[in-house]
Amino acid sequence: MTIRLVDPTVAPPEVGKPPAPRAASLDGATLGLVDNGKTWGREILARVADNLAASHGVADRIAVTKQHVSFPPAPADVERLSTGATAIIAAIGD
């Protein structure tokens, strides 16, 4: 079995679409947290968010949990994240 690690920060942008702009700072930011529903996913995201609040001044969070690991977030959750979050982190558990 071969395992291939991919760095998503260097992935080519979708054809015809520029990558989303990155926040200049997280100071005072609202962090979006997307939990895929697997074991420990919520806890991992909470710990990351706590660390970012302590080290980078993240002020608030919007947490959503997907209904199933293989589905995208619900449309209402996508709307909440896209209108309220400065930056978004998605995590898997296990």
PyMOL Python script that loads the backbone (N, CA, C, O; Angstrom):
from pymol import cmd

cmd.read_pdbstr("""\
ATOM      1  N   MET A   1       0.836  -1.168   0.000  1.00  0.00           N
ATOM      2  CA  MET A   1       0.000   0.000   0.000  1.00  0.00           C
ATOM      3  C   MET A   1       0.891   1.245   0.000  1.00  0.00           C
ATOM      4  O   MET A   1       1.877   1.317   0.733  1.00  0.00           O
ATOM      5  N   THR A   2       0.532   2.206  -0.821  1.00  0.00           N
ATOM      6  CA  THR A   2       1.253   3.466  -0.888  1.00  0.00           C
ATOM      7  C   THR A   2       0.374   4.568  -0.319  1.00  0.00           C
ATOM      8  O   THR A   2      -0.806   4.668  -0.655  1.00  0.00           O
ATOM      9  N   ILE A   3       0.946   5.383   0.533  1.00  0.00           N
ATOM     10  CA  ILE A   3       0.232   6.533   1.086  1.00  0.00           C
ATOM     11  C   ILE A   3       0.858   7.790   0.517  1.00  0.00           C
ATOM     12  O   ILE A   3       2.075   7.966   0.565  1.00  0.00           O
ATOM     13  N   ARG A   4       0.029   8.651  -0.015  1.00  0.00           N
ATOM     14  CA  ARG A   4       0.512   9.894  -0.601  1.00  0.00           C
ATOM     15  C   ARG A   4      -0.037  11.061   0.211  1.00  0.00           C
ATOM     16  O   ARG A   4      -1.254  11.206   0.334  1.00  0.00           O
ATOM     17  N   LEU A   5       0.828  11.885   0.760  1.00  0.00           N
ATOM     18  CA  LEU A   5       0.423  13.071   1.495  1.00  0.00           C
ATOM     19  C   LEU A   5       0.371  14.252   0.541  1.00  0.00           C
ATOM     20  O   LEU A   5       1.260  14.429  -0.292  1.00  0.00           O
ATOM     21  N   VAL A   6      -0.667  15.053   0.664  1.00  0.00           N
ATOM     22  CA  VAL A   6      -0.844  16.198  -0.217  1.00  0.00           C
ATOM     23  C   VAL A   6      -0.950  17.458   0.641  1.00  0.00           C
ATOM     24  O   VAL A   6      -1.722  17.500   1.599  1.00  0.00           O
ATOM     25  N   ASP A   7      -0.187  18.464   0.299  1.00  0.00           N
ATOM     26  CA  ASP A   7      -0.241  19.750   0.986  1.00  0.00           C
ATOM     27  C   ASP A   7      -1.301  20.607   0.296  1.00  0.00           C
ATOM     28  O   ASP A   7      -1.089  21.035  -0.838  1.00  0.00           O
ATOM     29  N   PRO A   8      -2.454  20.873   0.957  1.00  0.00           N
ATOM     30  CA  PRO A   8      -3.525  21.621   0.292  1.00  0.00           C
ATOM     31  C   PRO A   8      -3.190  23.088   0.036  1.00  0.00           C
ATOM     32  O   PRO A   8      -3.890  23.758  -0.724  1.00  0.00           O
ATOM     33  N   THR A   9      -2.136  23.587   0.657  1.00  0.00           N
ATOM     34  CA  THR A   9      -1.784  24.993   0.440  1.00  0.00           C
ATOM     35  C   THR A   9      -1.103  25.215  -0.898  1.00  0.00           C
ATOM     36  O   THR A   9      -0.954  26.355  -1.337  1.00  0.00           O
ATOM     37  N   VAL A  10      -0.689  24.140  -1.548  1.00  0.00           N
ATOM     38  CA  VAL A  10      -0.044  24.298  -2.853  1.00  0.00           C
ATOM     39  C   VAL A  10      -0.859  23.677  -3.979  1.00  0.00           C
ATOM     40  O   VAL A  10      -0.367  23.535  -5.098  1.00  0.00           O
ATOM     41  N   ALA A  11      -2.103  23.305  -3.688  1.00  0.00           N
ATOM     42  CA  ALA A  11      -2.960  22.726  -4.723  1.00  0.00           C
ATOM     43  C   ALA A  11      -3.285  23.778  -5.771  1.00  0.00           C
ATOM     44  O   ALA A  11      -3.506  24.942  -5.438  1.00  0.00           O
ATOM     45  N   PRO A  12      -3.315  23.375  -7.037  1.00  0.00           N
ATOM     46  CA  PRO A  12      -3.648  24.355  -8.076  1.00  0.00           C
ATOM     47  C   PRO A  12      -5.088  24.828  -7.914  1.00  0.00           C
ATOM     48  O   PRO A  12      -5.959  24.025  -7.577  1.00  0.00           O
ATOM     49  N   PRO A  13      -5.359  26.107  -8.144  1.00  0.00           N
ATOM     50  CA  PRO A  13      -6.727  26.596  -8.016  1.00  0.00           C
ATOM     51  C   PRO A  13      -7.621  25.979  -9.083  1.00  0.00           C
ATOM     52  O   PRO A  13      -7.153  25.559 -10.141  1.00  0.00           O
ATOM     53  N   GLU A  14      -8.902  25.932  -8.789  1.00  0.00           N
ATOM     54  CA  GLU A  14      -9.873  25.440  -9.759  1.00  0.00           C
ATOM     55  C   GLU A  14      -9.780  26.308 -11.007  1.00  0.00           C
ATOM     56  O   GLU A  14      -9.639  27.526 -10.904  1.00  0.00           O
ATOM     57  N   VAL A  15      -9.855  25.708 -12.155  1.00  0.00           N
ATOM     58  CA  VAL A  15      -9.723  26.439 -13.416  1.00  0.00           C
ATOM     59  C   VAL A  15     -10.753  27.571 -13.461  1.00  0.00           C
ATOM     60  O   VAL A  15     -11.948  27.345 -13.267  1.00  0.00           O
ATOM     61  N   GLY A  16     -10.279  28.775 -13.716  1.00  0.00           N
ATOM     62  CA  GLY A  16     -11.160  29.930 -13.841  1.00  0.00           C
ATOM     63  C   GLY A  16     -11.531  30.589 -12.529  1.00  0.00           C
ATOM     64  O   GLY A  16     -12.212  31.614 -12.530  1.00  0.00           O
ATOM     65  N   LYS A  17     -11.096  30.020 -11.399  1.00  0.00           N
ATOM     66  CA  LYS A  17     -11.414  30.593 -10.097  1.00  0.00           C
ATOM     67  C   LYS A  17     -10.125  30.854  -9.327  1.00  0.00           C
ATOM     68  O   LYS A  17      -9.304  29.949  -9.173  1.00  0.00           O
ATOM     69  N   PRO A  18      -9.940  32.066  -8.848  1.00  0.00           N
ATOM     70  CA  PRO A  18      -8.766  32.317  -8.012  1.00  0.00           C
ATOM     71  C   PRO A  18      -8.987  31.721  -6.620  1.00  0.00           C
ATOM     72  O   PRO A  18     -10.134  31.552  -6.205  1.00  0.00           O
ATOM     73  N   PRO A  19      -7.923  31.403  -5.898  1.00  0.00           N
ATOM     74  CA  PRO A  19      -8.097  30.899  -4.542  1.00  0.00           C
ATOM     75  C   PRO A  19      -8.733  31.970  -3.654  1.00  0.00           C
ATOM     76  O   PRO A  19      -8.603  33.165  -3.920  1.00  0.00           O
ATOM     77  N   ALA A  20      -9.412  31.537  -2.613  1.00  0.00           N
ATOM     78  CA  ALA A  20     -10.023  32.485  -1.672  1.00  0.00           C
ATOM     79  C   ALA A  20      -8.928  33.297  -1.000  1.00  0.00           C
ATOM     80  O   ALA A  20      -7.856  32.767  -0.708  1.00  0.00           O
ATOM     81  N   PRO A  21      -9.181  34.569  -0.753  1.00  0.00           N
ATOM     82  CA  PRO A  21      -8.166  35.386  -0.073  1.00  0.00           C
ATOM     83  C   PRO A  21      -7.965  34.911   1.365  1.00  0.00           C
ATOM     84  O   PRO A  21      -8.908  34.478   2.027  1.00  0.00           O
ATOM     85  N   ARG A  22      -6.745  34.999   1.827  1.00  0.00           N
ATOM     86  CA  ARG A  22      -6.433  34.617   3.202  1.00  0.00           C
ATOM     87  C   ARG A  22      -6.553  35.827   4.110  1.00  0.00           C
ATOM     88  O   ARG A  22      -6.251  36.951   3.708  1.00  0.00           O
ATOM     89  N   ALA A  23      -6.995  35.590   5.336  1.00  0.00           N
ATOM     90  CA  ALA A  23      -7.090  36.666   6.321  1.00  0.00           C
ATOM     91  C   ALA A  23      -5.689  37.144   6.652  1.00  0.00           C
ATOM     92  O   ALA A  23      -4.772  36.337   6.803  1.00  0.00           O
ATOM     93  N   ALA A  24      -5.521  38.452   6.764  1.00  0.00           N
ATOM     94  CA  ALA A  24      -4.218  39.015   7.115  1.00  0.00           C
ATOM     95  C   ALA A  24      -3.855  38.707   8.564  1.00  0.00           C
ATOM     96  O   ALA A  24      -2.677  38.596   8.905  1.00  0.00           O
ATOM     97  N   SER A  25      -4.869  38.572   9.412  1.00  0.00           N
ATOM     98  CA  SER A  25      -4.658  38.327  10.837  1.00  0.00           C
ATOM     99  C   SER A  25      -5.878  37.601  11.392  1.00  0.00           C
ATOM    100  O   SER A  25      -6.973  37.700  10.840  1.00  0.00           O
ATOM    101  N   LEU A  26      -5.684  36.883  12.473  1.00  0.00           N
ATOM    102  CA  LEU A  26      -6.807  36.251  13.160  1.00  0.00           C
ATOM    103  C   LEU A  26      -7.215  37.035  14.400  1.00  0.00           C
ATOM    104  O   LEU A  26      -8.124  36.617  15.118  1.00  0.00           O
ATOM    105  N   ASP A  27      -6.562  38.159  14.665  1.00  0.00           N
ATOM    106  CA  ASP A  27      -6.886  38.988  15.818  1.00  0.00           C
ATOM    107  C   ASP A  27      -8.315  39.512  15.688  1.00  0.00           C
ATOM    108  O   ASP A  27      -8.622  40.257  14.758  1.00  0.00           O
ATOM    109  N   GLY A  28      -9.185  39.124  16.615  1.00  0.00           N
ATOM    110  CA  GLY A  28     -10.581  39.532  16.581  1.00  0.00           C
ATOM    111  C   GLY A  28     -11.440  38.739  15.616  1.00  0.00           C
ATOM    112  O   GLY A  28     -12.615  39.060  15.433  1.00  0.00           O
ATOM    113  N   ALA A  29     -10.884  37.714  14.995  1.00  0.00           N
ATOM    114  CA  ALA A  29     -11.573  36.952  13.951  1.00  0.00           C
ATOM    115  C   ALA A  29     -12.622  36.007  14.526  1.00  0.00           C
ATOM    116  O   ALA A  29     -12.595  35.650  15.704  1.00  0.00           O
ATOM    117  N   THR A  30     -13.543  35.618  13.657  1.00  0.00           N
ATOM    118  CA  THR A  30     -14.492  34.546  13.950  1.00  0.00           C
ATOM    119  C   THR A  30     -14.027  33.322  13.171  1.00  0.00           C
ATOM    120  O   THR A  30     -13.889  33.361  11.948  1.00  0.00           O
ATOM    121  N   LEU A  31     -13.790  32.247  13.893  1.00  0.00           N
ATOM    122  CA  LEU A  31     -13.271  31.027  13.303  1.00  0.00           C
ATOM    123  C   LEU A  31     -14.417  30.064  13.027  1.00  0.00           C
ATOM    124  O   LEU A  31     -15.201  29.755  13.925  1.00  0.00           O
ATOM    125  N   GLY A  32     -14.517  29.590  11.791  1.00  0.00           N
ATOM    126  CA  GLY A  32     -15.496  28.572  11.435  1.00  0.00           C
ATOM    127  C   GLY A  32     -14.891  27.200  11.647  1.00  0.00           C
ATOM    128  O   GLY A  32     -13.764  26.937  11.229  1.00  0.00           O
ATOM    129  N   LEU A  33     -15.650  26.319  12.303  1.00  0.00           N
ATOM    130  CA  LEU A  33     -15.172  24.973  12.607  1.00  0.00           C
ATOM    131  C   LEU A  33     -16.139  23.965  12.005  1.00  0.00           C
ATOM    132  O   LEU A  33     -17.323  23.963  12.341  1.00  0.00           O
ATOM    133  N   VAL A  34     -15.647  23.116  11.123  1.00  0.00           N
ATOM    134  CA  VAL A  34     -16.489  22.115  10.459  1.00  0.00           C
ATOM    135  C   VAL A  34     -16.059  20.735  10.931  1.00  0.00           C
ATOM    136  O   VAL A  34     -14.976  20.258  10.592  1.00  0.00           O
ATOM    137  N   ASP A  35     -16.920  20.101  11.717  1.00  0.00           N
ATOM    138  CA  ASP A  35     -16.677  18.762  12.245  1.00  0.00           C
ATOM    139  C   ASP A  35     -17.356  17.757  11.324  1.00  0.00           C
ATOM    140  O   ASP A  35     -18.539  17.903  11.016  1.00  0.00           O
ATOM    141  N   ASN A  36     -16.624  16.740  10.881  1.00  0.00           N
ATOM    142  CA  ASN A  36     -17.215  15.769   9.967  1.00  0.00           C
ATOM    143  C   ASN A  36     -18.013  14.691  10.688  1.00  0.00           C
ATOM    144  O   ASN A  36     -18.569  13.802  10.042  1.00  0.00           O
ATOM    145  N   GLY A  37     -18.080  14.752  12.009  1.00  0.00           N
ATOM    146  CA  GLY A  37     -18.888  13.810  12.773  1.00  0.00           C
ATOM    147  C   GLY A  37     -18.165  12.556  13.222  1.00  0.00           C
ATOM    148  O   GLY A  37     -18.763  11.714  13.893  1.00  0.00           O
ATOM    149  N   LYS A  38     -16.901  12.406  12.874  1.00  0.00           N
ATOM    150  CA  LYS A  38     -16.156  11.227  13.315  1.00  0.00           C
ATOM    151  C   LYS A  38     -15.708  11.417  14.769  1.00  0.00           C
ATOM    152  O   LYS A  38     -15.690  12.532  15.291  1.00  0.00           O
ATOM    153  N   THR A  39     -15.354  10.316  15.396  1.00  0.00           N
ATOM    154  CA  THR A  39     -14.927  10.323  16.788  1.00  0.00           C
ATOM    155  C   THR A  39     -13.781  11.313  17.001  1.00  0.00           C
ATOM    156  O   THR A  39     -12.806  11.304  16.250  1.00  0.00           O
ATOM    157  N   TRP A  40     -13.891  12.139  17.989  1.00  0.00           N
ATOM    158  CA  TRP A  40     -12.905  13.118  18.432  1.00  0.00           C
ATOM    159  C   TRP A  40     -12.794  14.350  17.536  1.00  0.00           C
ATOM    160  O   TRP A  40     -12.025  15.256  17.856  1.00  0.00           O
ATOM    161  N   GLY A  41     -13.526  14.417  16.437  1.00  0.00           N
ATOM    162  CA  GLY A  41     -13.431  15.579  15.560  1.00  0.00           C
ATOM    163  C   GLY A  41     -13.763  16.878  16.268  1.00  0.00           C
ATOM    164  O   GLY A  41     -13.028  17.858  16.146  1.00  0.00           O
ATOM    165  N   ARG A  42     -14.872  16.897  17.013  1.00  0.00           N
ATOM    166  CA  ARG A  42     -15.284  18.107  17.734  1.00  0.00           C
ATOM    167  C   ARG A  42     -14.238  18.512  18.762  1.00  0.00           C
ATOM    168  O   ARG A  42     -13.934  19.695  18.915  1.00  0.00           O
ATOM    169  N   GLU A  43     -13.691  17.533  19.461  1.00  0.00           N
ATOM    170  CA  GLU A  43     -12.686  17.824  20.485  1.00  0.00           C
ATOM    171  C   GLU A  43     -11.403  18.381  19.872  1.00  0.00           C
ATOM    172  O   GLU A  43     -10.800  19.307  20.413  1.00  0.00           O
ATOM    173  N   ILE A  44     -10.990  17.808  18.737  1.00  0.00           N
ATOM    174  CA  ILE A  44      -9.794  18.301  18.041  1.00  0.00           C
ATOM    175  C   ILE A  44      -9.996  19.755  17.631  1.00  0.00           C
ATOM    176  O   ILE A  44      -9.119  20.592  17.846  1.00  0.00           O
ATOM    177  N   LEU A  45     -11.153  20.057  17.038  1.00  0.00           N
ATOM    178  CA  LEU A  45     -11.436  21.427  16.607  1.00  0.00           C
ATOM    179  C   LEU A  45     -11.487  22.389  17.788  1.00  0.00           C
ATOM    180  O   LEU A  45     -10.984  23.509  17.694  1.00  0.00           O
ATOM    181  N   ALA A  46     -12.085  21.966  18.891  1.00  0.00           N
ATOM    182  CA  ALA A  46     -12.157  22.838  20.070  1.00  0.00           C
ATOM    183  C   ALA A  46     -10.759  23.162  20.592  1.00  0.00           C
ATOM    184  O   ALA A  46     -10.479  24.299  20.973  1.00  0.00           O
ATOM    185  N   ARG A  47      -9.890  22.163  20.607  1.00  0.00           N
ATOM    186  CA  ARG A  47      -8.521  22.386  21.092  1.00  0.00           C
ATOM    187  C   ARG A  47      -7.759  23.329  20.164  1.00  0.00           C
ATOM    188  O   ARG A  47      -7.054  24.225  20.628  1.00  0.00           O
ATOM    189  N   VAL A  48      -7.899  23.126  18.853  1.00  0.00           N
ATOM    190  CA  VAL A  48      -7.243  24.021  17.886  1.00  0.00           C
ATOM    191  C   VAL A  48      -7.775  25.443  18.051  1.00  0.00           C
ATOM    192  O   VAL A  48      -7.002  26.401  18.062  1.00  0.00           O
ATOM    193  N   ALA A  49      -9.091  25.577  18.178  1.00  0.00           N
ATOM    194  CA  ALA A  49      -9.687  26.907  18.344  1.00  0.00           C
ATOM    195  C   ALA A  49      -9.214  27.568  19.630  1.00  0.00           C
ATOM    196  O   ALA A  49      -8.922  28.763  19.632  1.00  0.00           O
ATOM    197  N   ASP A  50      -9.133  26.813  20.727  1.00  0.00           N
ATOM    198  CA  ASP A  50      -8.624  27.365  21.990  1.00  0.00           C
ATOM    199  C   ASP A  50      -7.194  27.867  21.821  1.00  0.00           C
ATOM    200  O   ASP A  50      -6.852  28.949  22.298  1.00  0.00           O
ATOM    201  N   ASN A  51      -6.357  27.077  21.141  1.00  0.00           N
ATOM    202  CA  ASN A  51      -4.967  27.482  20.924  1.00  0.00           C
ATOM    203  C   ASN A  51      -4.876  28.733  20.055  1.00  0.00           C
ATOM    204  O   ASN A  51      -4.065  29.617  20.328  1.00  0.00           O
ATOM    205  N   LEU A  52      -5.700  28.816  19.011  1.00  0.00           N
ATOM    206  CA  LEU A  52      -5.683  30.006  18.150  1.00  0.00           C
ATOM    207  C   LEU A  52      -6.205  31.227  18.880  1.00  0.00           C
ATOM    208  O   LEU A  52      -5.736  32.339  18.638  1.00  0.00           O
ATOM    209  N   ALA A  53      -7.166  31.039  19.766  1.00  0.00           N
ATOM    210  CA  ALA A  53      -7.658  32.175  20.563  1.00  0.00           C
ATOM    211  C   ALA A  53      -6.558  32.688  21.481  1.00  0.00           C
ATOM    212  O   ALA A  53      -6.378  33.897  21.626  1.00  0.00           O
ATOM    213  N   ALA A  54      -5.825  31.772  22.098  1.00  0.00           N
ATOM    214  CA  ALA A  54      -4.761  32.172  23.020  1.00  0.00           C
ATOM    215  C   ALA A  54      -3.560  32.781  22.308  1.00  0.00           C
ATOM    216  O   ALA A  54      -2.954  33.727  22.810  1.00  0.00           O
ATOM    217  N   SER A  55      -3.212  32.245  21.140  1.00  0.00           N
ATOM    218  CA  SER A  55      -1.983  32.692  20.481  1.00  0.00           C
ATOM    219  C   SER A  55      -2.190  33.728  19.381  1.00  0.00           C
ATOM    220  O   SER A  55      -1.252  34.446  19.035  1.00  0.00           O
ATOM    221  N   HIS A  56      -3.403  33.822  18.822  1.00  0.00           N
ATOM    222  CA  HIS A  56      -3.625  34.725  17.697  1.00  0.00           C
ATOM    223  C   HIS A  56      -4.839  35.629  17.856  1.00  0.00           C
ATOM    224  O   HIS A  56      -5.192  36.346  16.920  1.00  0.00           O
ATOM    225  N   GLY A  57      -5.487  35.612  19.018  1.00  0.00           N
ATOM    226  CA  GLY A  57      -6.568  36.550  19.281  1.00  0.00           C
ATOM    227  C   GLY A  57      -7.900  36.244  18.622  1.00  0.00           C
ATOM    228  O   GLY A  57      -8.721  37.145  18.452  1.00  0.00           O
ATOM    229  N   VAL A  58      -8.138  34.972  18.240  1.00  0.00           N
ATOM    230  CA  VAL A  58      -9.451  34.615  17.698  1.00  0.00           C
ATOM    231  C   VAL A  58     -10.496  34.954  18.760  1.00  0.00           C
ATOM    232  O   VAL A  58     -10.357  34.571  19.922  1.00  0.00           O
ATOM    233  N   ALA A  59     -11.550  35.679  18.349  1.00  0.00           N
ATOM    234  CA  ALA A  59     -12.527  36.181  19.305  1.00  0.00           C
ATOM    235  C   ALA A  59     -13.786  35.330  19.419  1.00  0.00           C
ATOM    236  O   ALA A  59     -14.398  35.278  20.486  1.00  0.00           O
ATOM    237  N   ASP A  60     -14.180  34.667  18.343  1.00  0.00           N
ATOM    238  CA  ASP A  60     -15.450  33.945  18.352  1.00  0.00           C
ATOM    239  C   ASP A  60     -15.336  32.718  17.449  1.00  0.00           C
ATOM    240  O   ASP A  60     -14.358  32.571  16.716  1.00  0.00           O
ATOM    241  N   ARG A  61     -16.326  31.849  17.504  1.00  0.00           N
ATOM    242  CA  ARG A  61     -16.344  30.664  16.651  1.00  0.00           C
ATOM    243  C   ARG A  61     -17.761  30.333  16.204  1.00  0.00           C
ATOM    244  O   ARG A  61     -18.744  30.613  16.889  1.00  0.00           O
ATOM    245  N   ILE A  62     -17.818  29.733  15.041  1.00  0.00           N
ATOM    246  CA  ILE A  62     -19.056  29.168  14.510  1.00  0.00           C
ATOM    247  C   ILE A  62     -18.756  27.693  14.278  1.00  0.00           C
ATOM    248  O   ILE A  62     -17.945  27.353  13.417  1.00  0.00           O
ATOM    249  N   ALA A  63     -19.402  26.820  15.037  1.00  0.00           N
ATOM    250  CA  ALA A  63     -19.148  25.387  14.922  1.00  0.00           C
ATOM    251  C   ALA A  63     -20.331  24.699  14.254  1.00  0.00           C
ATOM    252  O   ALA A  63     -21.483  24.919  14.628  1.00  0.00           O
ATOM    253  N   VAL A  64     -20.035  23.870  13.270  1.00  0.00           N
ATOM    254  CA  VAL A  64     -21.070  23.073  12.612  1.00  0.00           C
ATOM    255  C   VAL A  64     -20.601  21.622  12.539  1.00  0.00           C
ATOM    256  O   VAL A  64     -19.402  21.345  12.488  1.00  0.00           O
ATOM    257  N   THR A  65     -21.557  20.710  12.535  1.00  0.00           N
ATOM    258  CA  THR A  65     -21.257  19.290  12.396  1.00  0.00           C
ATOM    259  C   THR A  65     -22.001  18.754  11.184  1.00  0.00           C
ATOM    260  O   THR A  65     -23.216  18.915  11.069  1.00  0.00           O
ATOM    261  N   LYS A  66     -21.277  18.126  10.296  1.00  0.00           N
ATOM    262  CA  LYS A  66     -21.898  17.534   9.114  1.00  0.00           C
ATOM    263  C   LYS A  66     -22.760  16.345   9.526  1.00  0.00           C
ATOM    264  O   LYS A  66     -22.475  15.685  10.525  1.00  0.00           O
ATOM    265  N   GLN A  67     -23.815  16.071   8.757  1.00  0.00           N
ATOM    266  CA  GLN A  67     -24.700  14.956   9.073  1.00  0.00           C
ATOM    267  C   GLN A  67     -24.025  13.611   8.824  1.00  0.00           C
ATOM    268  O   GLN A  67     -24.355  12.616   9.470  1.00  0.00           O
ATOM    269  N   HIS A  68     -23.092  13.585   7.897  1.00  0.00           N
ATOM    270  CA  HIS A  68     -22.381  12.351   7.585  1.00  0.00           C
ATOM    271  C   HIS A  68     -21.017  12.726   7.032  1.00  0.00           C
ATOM    272  O   HIS A  68     -20.869  13.753   6.370  1.00  0.00           O
ATOM    273  N   VAL A  69     -20.033  11.903   7.302  1.00  0.00           N
ATOM    274  CA  VAL A  69     -18.666  12.185   6.885  1.00  0.00           C
ATOM    275  C   VAL A  69     -18.538  12.410   5.374  1.00  0.00           C
ATOM    276  O   VAL A  69     -17.695  13.195   4.940  1.00  0.00           O
ATOM    277  N   SER A  70     -19.356  11.738   4.577  1.00  0.00           N
ATOM    278  CA  SER A  70     -19.204  11.852   3.118  1.00  0.00           C
ATOM    279  C   SER A  70     -20.079  12.935   2.494  1.00  0.00           C
ATOM    280  O   SER A  70     -20.053  13.112   1.276  1.00  0.00           O
ATOM    281  N   PHE A  71     -20.855  13.665   3.302  1.00  0.00           N
ATOM    282  CA  PHE A  71     -21.717  14.720   2.777  1.00  0.00           C
ATOM    283  C   PHE A  71     -21.125  16.081   3.080  1.00  0.00           C
ATOM    284  O   PHE A  71     -20.390  16.234   4.057  1.00  0.00           O
ATOM    285  N   PRO A  72     -21.434  17.073   2.257  1.00  0.00           N
ATOM    286  CA  PRO A  72     -21.014  18.439   2.603  1.00  0.00           C
ATOM    287  C   PRO A  72     -21.864  18.957   3.758  1.00  0.00           C
ATOM    288  O   PRO A  72     -22.886  18.357   4.093  1.00  0.00           O
ATOM    289  N   PRO A  73     -21.456  20.051   4.362  1.00  0.00           N
ATOM    290  CA  PRO A  73     -22.298  20.645   5.411  1.00  0.00           C
ATOM    291  C   PRO A  73     -23.664  21.031   4.841  1.00  0.00           C
ATOM    292  O   PRO A  73     -23.810  21.239   3.637  1.00  0.00           O
ATOM    293  N   ALA A  74     -24.646  21.120   5.711  1.00  0.00           N
ATOM    294  CA  ALA A  74     -25.988  21.531   5.308  1.00  0.00           C
ATOM    295  C   ALA A  74     -25.931  22.949   4.719  1.00  0.00           C
ATOM    296  O   ALA A  74     -25.109  23.759   5.147  1.00  0.00           O
ATOM    297  N   PRO A  75     -26.793  23.252   3.748  1.00  0.00           N
ATOM    298  CA  PRO A  75     -26.789  24.588   3.136  1.00  0.00           C
ATOM    299  C   PRO A  75     -26.886  25.729   4.156  1.00  0.00           C
ATOM    300  O   PRO A  75     -26.230  26.758   3.989  1.00  0.00           O
ATOM    301  N   ALA A  76     -27.682  25.562   5.193  1.00  0.00           N
ATOM    302  CA  ALA A  76     -27.789  26.625   6.217  1.00  0.00           C
ATOM    303  C   ALA A  76     -26.457  26.818   6.938  1.00  0.00           C
ATOM    304  O   ALA A  76     -26.092  27.945   7.272  1.00  0.00           O
ATOM    305  N   ASP A  77     -25.727  25.723   7.180  1.00  0.00           N
ATOM    306  CA  ASP A  77     -24.413  25.825   7.828  1.00  0.00           C
ATOM    307  C   ASP A  77     -23.398  26.483   6.904  1.00  0.00           C
ATOM    308  O   ASP A  77     -22.576  27.281   7.355  1.00  0.00           O
ATOM    309  N   VAL A  78     -23.446  26.158   5.621  1.00  0.00           N
ATOM    310  CA  VAL A  78     -22.554  26.800   4.652  1.00  0.00           C
ATOM    311  C   VAL A  78     -22.813  28.306   4.642  1.00  0.00           C
ATOM    312  O   VAL A  78     -21.872  29.098   4.601  1.00  0.00           O
ATOM    313  N   GLU A  79     -24.065  28.696   4.678  1.00  0.00           N
ATOM    314  CA  GLU A  79     -24.415  30.116   4.703  1.00  0.00           C
ATOM    315  C   GLU A  79     -23.882  30.789   5.959  1.00  0.00           C
ATOM    316  O   GLU A  79     -23.307  31.875   5.882  1.00  0.00           O
ATOM    317  N   ARG A  80     -24.065  30.159   7.115  1.00  0.00           N
ATOM    318  CA  ARG A  80     -23.546  30.723   8.375  1.00  0.00           C
ATOM    319  C   ARG A  80     -22.035  30.902   8.311  1.00  0.00           C
ATOM    320  O   ARG A  80     -21.507  31.933   8.726  1.00  0.00           O
ATOM    321  N   LEU A  81     -21.353  29.906   7.797  1.00  0.00           N
ATOM    322  CA  LEU A  81     -19.895  29.976   7.707  1.00  0.00           C
ATOM    323  C   LEU A  81     -19.440  31.035   6.709  1.00  0.00           C
ATOM    324  O   LEU A  81     -18.524  31.809   6.986  1.00  0.00           O
ATOM    325  N   SER A  82     -20.088  31.063   5.547  1.00  0.00           N
ATOM    326  CA  SER A  82     -19.630  31.976   4.494  1.00  0.00           C
ATOM    327  C   SER A  82     -19.907  33.435   4.823  1.00  0.00           C
ATOM    328  O   SER A  82     -19.196  34.319   4.344  1.00  0.00           O
ATOM    329  N   THR A  83     -20.916  33.700   5.623  1.00  0.00           N
ATOM    330  CA  THR A  83     -21.221  35.091   5.962  1.00  0.00           C
ATOM    331  C   THR A  83     -20.621  35.535   7.293  1.00  0.00           C
ATOM    332  O   THR A  83     -20.473  36.732   7.536  1.00  0.00           O
ATOM    333  N   GLY A  84     -20.270  34.568   8.166  1.00  0.00           N
ATOM    334  CA  GLY A  84     -19.823  34.965   9.494  1.00  0.00           C
ATOM    335  C   GLY A  84     -18.399  34.639   9.869  1.00  0.00           C
ATOM    336  O   GLY A  84     -17.876  35.202  10.831  1.00  0.00           O
ATOM    337  N   ALA A  85     -17.755  33.747   9.138  1.00  0.00           N
ATOM    338  CA  ALA A  85     -16.414  33.306   9.525  1.00  0.00           C
ATOM    339  C   ALA A  85     -15.322  34.041   8.769  1.00  0.00           C
ATOM    340  O   ALA A  85     -15.428  34.275   7.565  1.00  0.00           O
ATOM    341  N   THR A  86     -14.283  34.398   9.487  1.00  0.00           N
ATOM    342  CA  THR A  86     -13.095  34.997   8.877  1.00  0.00           C
ATOM    343  C   THR A  86     -12.224  33.933   8.240  1.00  0.00           C
ATOM    344  O   THR A  86     -11.650  34.140   7.171  1.00  0.00           O
ATOM    345  N   ALA A  87     -12.131  32.801   8.901  1.00  0.00           N
ATOM    346  CA  ALA A  87     -11.353  31.653   8.439  1.00  0.00           C
ATOM    347  C   ALA A  87     -12.076  30.385   8.867  1.00  0.00           C
ATOM    348  O   ALA A  87     -12.790  30.383   9.870  1.00  0.00           O
ATOM    349  N   ILE A  88     -11.895  29.301   8.109  1.00  0.00           N
ATOM    350  CA  ILE A  88     -12.608  28.056   8.392  1.00  0.00           C
ATOM    351  C   ILE A  88     -11.614  26.902   8.459  1.00  0.00           C
ATOM    352  O   ILE A  88     -10.702  26.791   7.640  1.00  0.00           O
ATOM    353  N   ILE A  89     -11.817  26.050   9.459  1.00  0.00           N
ATOM    354  CA  ILE A  89     -11.000  24.848   9.614  1.00  0.00           C
ATOM    355  C   ILE A  89     -11.937  23.654   9.573  1.00  0.00           C
ATOM    356  O   ILE A  89     -12.943  23.627  10.283  1.00  0.00           O
ATOM    357  N   ALA A  90     -11.616  22.671   8.749  1.00  0.00           N
ATOM    358  CA  ALA A  90     -12.367  21.418   8.720  1.00  0.00           C
ATOM    359  C   ALA A  90     -11.480  20.344   9.306  1.00  0.00           C
ATOM    360  O   ALA A  90     -10.278  20.313   9.045  1.00  0.00           O
ATOM    361  N   ALA A  91     -12.067  19.462  10.099  1.00  0.00           N
ATOM    362  CA  ALA A  91     -11.261  18.434  10.752  1.00  0.00           C
ATOM    363  C   ALA A  91     -11.928  17.080  10.674  1.00  0.00           C
ATOM    364  O   ALA A  91     -13.152  16.969  10.599  1.00  0.00           O
ATOM    365  N   ILE A  92     -11.107  16.066  10.693  1.00  0.00           N
ATOM    366  CA  ILE A  92     -11.594  14.704  10.799  1.00  0.00           C
ATOM    367  C   ILE A  92     -11.158  14.171  12.151  1.00  0.00           C
ATOM    368  O   ILE A  92     -10.218  14.688  12.755  1.00  0.00           O
ATOM    369  N   GLY A  93     -11.825  13.162  12.616  1.00  0.00           N
ATOM    370  CA  GLY A  93     -11.460  12.575  13.893  1.00  0.00           C
ATOM    371  C   GLY A  93     -10.787  11.226  13.706  1.00  0.00           C
ATOM    372  O   GLY A  93     -10.112  10.975  12.708  1.00  0.00           O
ATOM    373  N   ASP A  94     -10.989  10.381  14.679  1.00  0.00           N
ATOM    374  CA  ASP A  94     -10.433   9.030  14.734  1.00  0.00           C
ATOM    375  C   ASP A  94      -9.052   9.092  15.222  1.00  0.00           C
ATOM    376  O   ASP A  94      -8.393   8.060  15.346  1.00  0.00           O
TER     377      ASP A  94
END
""", "prot")
cmd.dss("prot")
cmd.show_as("cartoon", "prot")
cmd.util.cbc("prot")
cmd.orient("prot")
